[in-house]
Amino acid sequence: MERKVKVVQYGVGKMSIYTMRYVYEKGGEIVGAVDINPNVIGKDIGEILGTENKGIKVVNTENARKMLEETKPDIVIVTTMSLIKDVEEALMLCAELGINAITTCEEAFYPANSNPNITKKLDELAKKNNCTITGSGYQDIYWGQLISSIAGSTQKITKIKGSSSYNVEEYGIALAKAHGAGLPLDQFDKEIASADRMSNEDRNKIINSGEYSPSYMWNVNGWLCEKLGLTIKSQTQKCVPQTYKEDLFSTTLNMTVKAGDATGMSAVVTTETEEGITIESECIGKVYAPDEFDRNEWTVYGEPDTTIVVEKPATVELTCASVVNRIPDVINSKPGYVPTCEFGELNYRVKPLNEYIK
C-alpha cells in the first residue's frame, strides 16, 4: 500500500493515548475517533494526546456510522470494554460497513468458546462484506505466542501452567468492576463467584445464550488449544476474591476499597484435553497495594520442563503495541472473525505499517 494506513480510534480512554500515538509513530494516520464520554466528545485528539491539534475531533457513537462512511478507514481500533457483548455494536457496525476491526476486548481474543452466537454473527457479516474482525493485546504474546513457542521446543508436554497479574487501575472502570474490585466478600460471592458453582451442562446453556461472563483465561485456553491442535474435553473456571490488610484507594473506581473487601480477583481456568495435556491458567487482576507489581509466569511441563518469568511487564504499553503491530495482519487476512492464532507470528514493525500491506 503506497498511502498511509487510515485508522479510526473507537474509545478514547486510557488505552487510546498509546494506540493513537503508536499509530502515528508507525507511519499511520488517525482519521476519526469515537467515544461516549461527554467530557471528550468534540475535543481534538491532539488535546487528548497532549500534542498539537490533529484536526480530528471525537464524535459520539450516534455519529459513528456517518464518520466511518465519510472517512473510509482501513481499520478501526476498539478499546472500550472487556466482554464481546459490550463491543458487539461497534464491531457489528464495522462488519456491516466492510471495515476491518481489532479490539483490546479480552473476550474477543477467542470468543467462540464463550459467546459463539455473537462470534458467528460477526463472522458471517464480516465474510459477507469482505473484512476481518479480531481481538489482540497483551495476551497475544504473553499468554499466547510465547507459550506456543516454548511448546514448539518441547518433545513431550503433560501440562501447561500459567499465572499473570495486572493492576486494574490501569485499564478503566469496566475492567475493575468485572473483577469485583470494591465489593464486600458476600457480594463478590453472589455476583462473581456464584457463576463457577454450576454444572458443565448449565454453563454450556449460559454460553449458548450469550450471557456467560468468562475470565480472561477462559478465552486464552481456547486460543492455546486451537494453536496447539488440542481437542478440549472439559473446561472449568474458579474465581477467588483478592483482599488486602489495609484500605486502598482506587482512582479508577473513585472509592476506598476497605480492608478485607475484594480488591479484585484471581480466576483459574482448567482445561482437560483429549490428548492428555492439561492447561491451567490464572489471571490475577486487582487494585494494587504499594508493594505489588505485574508478573507473568508460565511453565510447560514434560520433556523438558521449561519456565519463563516476565517481571514487571508494562502491560498497557505491550497491549497497545501488540494491537498496532497486528494491523497489517488484520488487513491482509482472509475475511471473517479470525482469531490471531490463525494469523501467524506477531512481528515488530520497523517500517511504516503501509509497507506491510499486500
Sequence and secondary structure as in RCSB ss.txt:
>XXXX:A:sequence
MERKVKVVQYGVGKMSIYTMRYVYEKGGEIVGAVDINPNVIGKDIGEILGTENKGIKVVNTENARKMLEETKPDI
VIVTTMSLIKDVEEALMLCAELGINAITTCEEAFYPANSNPNITKKLDELAKKNNCTITGSGYQDIYWGQLISSI
AGSTQKITKIKGSSSYNVEEYGIALAKAHGAGLPLDQFDKEIASADRMSNEDRNKIINSGEYSPSYMWNVNGWLC
EKLGLTIKSQTQKCVPQTYKEDLFSTTLNMTVKAGDATGMSAVVTTETEEGITIESECIGKVYAPDEFDRNEWTV
YGEPDTTIVVEKPATVELTCASVVNRIPDVINSKPGYVPTCEFGELNYRVKPLNEYIK
>XXXX:A:secstr
  S  EEEEE  SHHHHHHHHHHHHTT EEEEEE S TTTTT BHHHHHTSS  S BEE GGGHHHHHHHH  SE
EEE S SSHHHHHHHHHHHHHHT EEEE  GGGGSGGGT HHHHHHHHHHHHHTT EEEE SHHHIIIIIHHHHH
HHT SEEEEEEEEEEEEGGGT HHHHHHTTTT  HHHHHHHTGGGGSS HHHHHHHHHHT     HHHHHHHHHH
HHHT  EEEEEEEEEEE  SS EEETTTTEEE TTS SEEEEEEEEEETTS EEEEEEEEE   TT   EEEEEE
EEES EEEEEES  HHHHHHHHHHHHHHHHHHS SEE  GGGT       S GGGG  
